[in-house]
Amino acid sequence: MLDAEDWGAIWLTLKLATIVTILLLLLGTPIAWWLARTRSRLKSAIGAVVALPLVLPPSVLGFYLLVTMGPHGPVGHLTQWLGIGLLPFTFPGLVIGSLVYSMPFVIQPLQNAFEAIGERPLEVAATLRASPLDTFFHVALPLAKPGFITAATLGFAHTIGEFGVVLMIGGNVPKLTRVVSVQIYGHVEALEYAQAHWLAGGMLVMSFIALLLLYTFNPTRVVK
Amino acid sequence: MITLRFDVARKGFAMNVALALPGRGVTALFGHSGSGKTTLLRAVAGLERHRNGYLEVNGALWQDDARGVFVPTHQRALGYVFQEASLFSHLSVRGNLDFVLKRTGNNSAALFDHVLALLGIEHLLARRTTDLSGGERQRVAIARALLTRPAILLMDEPLAALDGKRKEEVLPYLERIHAELDIPMLYVSHAAEEVARLADHVVLLDNGNVLASGPAADTLARLDLSMGLADDAGALVEGVVTAVDAAYGLLQLEAAGGSVYVAHEPLALGTRLRLRILARDVSLSLQRPVDSSVLNQLQATVAALWPAHTPAHVIVKLDAGGTAMLARITRRSCDALALEQGKPVWAQVKAAALLSIK
């Protein structure tokens, strides 16, 4: 069965995924809105950057994050100057890494949802005296609700499942950066297959249930 | 008074419009698709911004590029009805109407009830928008626009997405709005029938140009021809019911050019009716015909001769006591009768379609 360390890893994983999902919804919504509605030439470039984590090996992503946040990297310089210290191998560092890693899984469904709304409801709202901000909150957001549910589910599930990036920038610090996927790896290395089974099986079932709920109750939006 | 001027320059389309339109009643913007009528309406709403624009609606200045004035759409006192019903799908019918009330700070129950009754949608309040028929959806959209207490109502082909039966379901409501509310309307349409029924003033647009702008009856007579609708060309005649001949199922109307019979069930004396008389249903003779089966014979003078859509025909514009009428006759007959401007004739009207009851 699961021991205290396993439970610590599960708790840490859920905390990480929750924080990352909330931050990504907050940061990703304006980016997705901009991507959905802009006619700027920068759209393709920004869109490509957002999609990069989909195709890059996590080790490549983790390597650059490590270098950037390390003592000689620009983010490392900044955090040291601010007196925060260095981020790699800390929980905040893990959050930042996960934000980058899970970004496309949140932004792309939101962008699709905003694009699917089209121009018309926004124009209608304007003719009904709603200001652009009012329209965003009371027309665009409610109409994009299926996109938000998809984005939150995928962002959460994907953050739970990350491994490579965590290993590169988080290492394996109990209670700080040792998430479930790393814990499973540890069990397997130590030939503790029974405990690995419990954790791995748990994640399999959880992920399946999350996606099942998503596809059952949010069928209007195709998950890409 | 509505004064507007826009210069539209888009890929493959240019429009330079300057119009002064009446500040009351229904003004139809009429033309083929691609004539620029919807562009013009969107410019009035501020949904599109075009160069060198000027727009004043009954004293409210909404755009004057010379002085850098451009009032955004949500600050313009307008109601807009889109071609396809554009109800918010995340709200119920009631929610759609409340959306307006919350933003206009207008909680007059009397207005709310009046608008609901006017459009006959009281029983739909609790429904989801997806459960409504096309006609019901459009009536809710119109009610929602009216609840903004607009200084002007803009309608972009509100019936075009409906089939014939649904059109008939919504048209009477538009006529009621016209009759009961004192809100000027700009009504975009490519359907001559709707324009003939609703419009007081007609602007004819073609490929970005204003071909004509004037009172409905005059303009429609001209406009049918220029629209290439020669086969359906016709004129509007308004009259008042002066007698009911129930035995023969006829109404007698007093119109500007004389008295006219229409086949119709009895109506109250004094009712105002609008008729459409097609040019092909009017024939001409120099003397008053006797022993003719045609009931309606009006005295008129030839106002103009226009080429018809076939070389064999001529369209004769008539002046029947101040009302414009059209007759389509063969060029051969025209020459035989030696028709020319100012010549008195008798017009025989074989059929008149009743358009609307005012």
Interface residues (C-beta under 8 A of the other chain):
Chain A: R120 P121 E123 V124 A125 A126 T127 L128 R129 A130 S131 P132 D134 T135 H138 V139 P142 L143 K145
Chain B: A45 G46 L47 P72 T73 H74 Q75 L78 G79 Y80 F82 S86 F88 S89 H90 F99 V100 R103 T104 R144 A145 T148 L154
